[in-house]
């Protein structure tokens, strides 16, 4: 004959067993849904393989750049030297290395650079180089660059009276010290064309 205590224990055990069985039944379908049989996957066809590859066309994605006429603005430094206005143009911006040809846009830009020059003013245009190369080559290059700037100024401002000169490396804006890390900056400052006028 069973006691009340043993009957209660038997009931509790049966309840726990039923709960555990229910949990298994709930989890099992979820796990089964996550499983994919390889046999159920679609067959890899040539069309599927082609659709999975994206082709990137580079044609037209690179824009060609031409330096011709690319100088839109001439950068200048303007200062006063007594009664004169001195406009310094960097040769590195105006010219290619060892060359004396200006871009086609130069006359229009120089017209803006000289907008403060009085009408009919006497203007001196002087070319300068750095110390790289021999004296004769630098002298010739400075004269050619000064002449190129003068021709552009004459087109932009035909009212001005122009005097053109070249000084080669003889009148540096900054002292050059070969071997010094700052020497390249000094050489760049010395490669210039100066425009002077009273006013």
Secondary structure in CASP SS format (residue, H / E / C, confidence):
PFRMAT SS
TARGET T0000
AUTHOR 0000-0000-0000
METHOD secondary structure of the structure
MODEL  1
X C 1.00
X C 1.00
X C 1.00
X H 1.00
X H 1.00
X H 1.00
X H 1.00
X H 1.00
X H 1.00
X H 1.00
X H 1.00
X H 1.00
X H 1.00
X H 1.00
X H 1.00
X H 1.00
X H 1.00
X H 1.00
X H 1.00
X H 1.00
X H 1.00
X H 1.00
X H 1.00
X H 1.00
X H 1.00
X H 1.00
X H 1.00
X H 1.00
X H 1.00
X H 1.00
X H 1.00
X H 1.00
X H 1.00
X H 1.00
X C 1.00
X C 1.00
X C 1.00
X H 1.00
X H 1.00
X H 1.00
X C 1.00
X C 1.00
X C 1.00
X C 1.00
X C 1.00
X H 1.00
X H 1.00
X H 1.00
X H 1.00
X H 1.00
X H 1.00
X C 1.00
X C 1.00
X C 1.00
X C 1.00
X C 1.00
X C 1.00
X C 1.00
X C 1.00
X C 1.00
X C 1.00
X C 1.00
X C 1.00
X C 1.00
X C 1.00
X C 1.00
X C 1.00
X C 1.00
X C 1.00
X C 1.00
X C 1.00
X C 1.00
X C 1.00
X C 1.00
X C 1.00
X E 1.00
X E 1.00
X E 1.00
X E 1.00
X E 1.00
X E 1.00
X C 1.00
X C 1.00
X E 1.00
X E 1.00
X E 1.00
X E 1.00
X E 1.00
X E 1.00
X E 1.00
X H 1.00
X H 1.00
X H 1.00
X H 1.00
X C 1.00
X C 1.00
X C 1.00
X C 1.00
X C 1.00
X C 1.00
X C 1.00
X C 1.00
X C 1.00
X C 1.00
X C 1.00
X H 1.00
X H 1.00
X H 1.00
X H 1.00
X H 1.00
X H 1.00
X H 1.00
X H 1.00
X C 1.00
X C 1.00
X C 1.00
X C 1.00
X C 1.00
X C 1.00
X C 1.00
X C 1.00
X E 1.00
X E 1.00
X E 1.00
X E 1.00
X E 1.00
X E 1.00
X E 1.00
X C 1.00
X C 1.00
X C 1.00
X C 1.00
X C 1.00
X C 1.00
X H 1.00
X H 1.00
X H 1.00
X H 1.00
X H 1.00
X H 1.00
X H 1.00
X H 1.00
X H 1.00
X H 1.00
X H 1.00
X H 1.00
X H 1.00
X H 1.00
X H 1.00
X H 1.00
X H 1.00
X H 1.00
X H 1.00
X H 1.00
X H 1.00
X H 1.00
X C 1.00
X C 1.00
X C 1.00
X C 1.00
X E 1.00
X E 1.00
X E 1.00
X E 1.00
X E 1.00
X E 1.00
X C 1.00
X C 1.00
X C 1.00
X C 1.00
X C 1.00
X C 1.00
X C 1.00
X C 1.00
X C 1.00
X C 1.00
X C 1.00
X C 1.00
X C 1.00
X C 1.00
X C 1.00
X C 1.00
X H 1.00
X H 1.00
X H 1.00
X H 1.00
X H 1.00
X H 1.00
X H 1.00
X H 1.00
X C 1.00
X E 1.00
X E 1.00
X E 1.00
X E 1.00
X E 1.00
X E 1.00
X E 1.00
X C 1.00
END
